[in-house]
């Protein structure tokens, strides 16, 4: 399960979550993608200018490709999860690279901004 948010300067601090434990107990691997958009990335990569939110999408895809390359998942067999702005992320990556995902959980997706 690859989780992502990457918006509004919200940092993804490493933490323990009891809700993820049931997946881990069943052999799943839980990964959090630290993508541009969160304040935790400040100084590590250049902040993207207004209107370049697509970098969050490509960063998330790059994280999935890295996990596949490292043997932590297989193409077409990765579950991804994000809510609110992370739901927007899920909507975008599911359209950009549908070949990577086995399941997409877009919790309360903020996808109405995709329509002009």
C-alpha positions as CSV (number, residue, x, y, z in Angstrom):
1,X,0.0,0.0,0.0
2,X,1.5,3.3,-1.1
3,X,0.1,6.3,0.6
4,X,0.4,9.9,-0.6
5,X,-0.9,13.4,0.1
6,X,1.6,16.1,-0.9
7,X,-0.3,19.3,-0.7
8,X,-0.8,22.5,1.3
9,X,2.6,22.3,2.8
10,X,1.5,19.4,5.0
11,X,4.5,17.4,6.2
12,X,4.2,13.6,6.4
13,X,5.9,12.8,9.7
14,X,6.9,9.2,10.2
15,X,4.5,7.6,12.6
16,X,2.8,4.4,13.8
17,X,-0.9,3.8,12.9
18,X,-2.8,1.0,14.4
19,X,-5.1,0.9,11.4
20,X,-2.2,-0.1,9.1
21,X,-1.1,-2.9,11.5
22,X,-3.8,-5.3,10.2
23,X,-2.4,-5.0,6.7
24,X,1.2,-5.4,7.8
25,X,0.1,-8.5,9.9
26,X,-1.2,-10.0,6.6
27,X,2.1,-9.5,4.8
28,X,1.4,-6.1,3.2
29,X,4.1,-3.4,3.0
30,X,3.0,0.1,3.9
31,X,4.9,2.9,2.3
32,X,4.4,6.7,2.5
33,X,5.5,8.7,-0.5
34,X,7.2,11.9,0.5
35,X,6.4,14.0,-2.6
36,X,6.7,17.6,-3.4
37,X,3.9,19.7,-2.0
38,X,4.7,18.9,1.7
39,X,6.8,21.2,3.8
40,X,9.0,18.2,4.8
41,X,10.5,18.4,1.3
42,X,11.6,22.1,1.6
43,X,15.3,22.4,1.0
44,X,15.6,18.8,-0.4
45,X,14.1,19.6,-3.7
46,X,13.1,22.9,-5.2
47,X,9.6,24.1,-4.4
48,X,7.5,24.0,-7.5
49,X,5.9,27.3,-8.7
50,X,2.2,27.8,-8.5
51,X,0.5,25.8,-11.2
52,X,3.0,23.0,-11.3
53,X,1.1,20.6,-9.0
54,X,1.7,17.8,-11.6
55,X,5.1,17.4,-10.0
56,X,3.3,15.8,-7.0
57,X,1.8,13.3,-9.5
58,X,5.0,12.4,-11.2
59,X,6.8,12.2,-7.8
60,X,4.3,9.7,-6.6
61,X,4.6,7.6,-9.7
62,X,8.4,7.7,-9.3
63,X,8.0,6.4,-5.7
64,X,5.9,3.5,-7.0
65,X,8.4,2.7,-9.8
66,X,11.2,2.8,-7.2
67,X,9.3,0.3,-4.9
68,X,8.8,-2.0,-8.0
69,X,12.5,-1.8,-8.9
70,X,13.5,-2.6,-5.3
71,X,11.3,-5.7,-5.3
72,X,8.7,-4.3,-2.8
73,X,5.9,-4.6,-5.3
74,X,4.9,-5.6,-8.8
75,X,3.6,-3.5,-11.7
76,X,-0.2,-3.7,-11.7
77,X,-0.2,-5.0,-8.2
78,X,0.2,-1.9,-6.0
79,X,-2.6,-0.5,-4.0
80,X,-2.5,3.3,-3.5
81,X,-4.4,5.4,-1.0
82,X,-4.9,9.1,-0.5
83,X,-7.7,11.3,0.9
84,X,-8.8,14.9,0.2
85,X,-5.9,16.4,-1.8
86,X,-4.5,12.9,-1.7
87,X,-7.7,11.8,-3.4
88,X,-6.9,14.3,-6.1
89,X,-3.5,12.7,-6.3
90,X,-5.1,9.3,-6.7
91,X,-7.4,10.5,-9.4
92,X,-4.4,11.9,-11.3
93,X,-2.1,9.0,-11.0
94,X,-4.8,6.4,-11.8
95,X,-5.3,8.2,-15.1
96,X,-1.6,8.9,-15.8
97,X,-0.3,5.4,-15.1
98,X,-3.2,2.9,-14.8
99,X,-0.8,0.1,-15.5
100,X,0.9,0.4,-12.1
101,X,-2.1,0.0,-9.8
102,X,-4.0,-3.0,-8.7
103,X,-6.4,-0.9,-6.5
104,X,-6.9,2.8,-5.9
105,X,-8.5,4.2,-2.8
106,X,-9.5,7.9,-3.3
107,X,-11.0,8.8,0.1
108,X,-13.1,12.0,-0.1
109,X,-11.3,13.0,-3.4
110,X,-10.9,16.6,-4.1
111,X,-11.1,16.0,-7.8
112,X,-13.6,18.7,-8.9
113,X,-10.7,21.0,-9.5
114,X,-9.7,18.7,-12.5
115,X,-12.7,20.1,-14.4
116,X,-12.4,23.7,-15.7
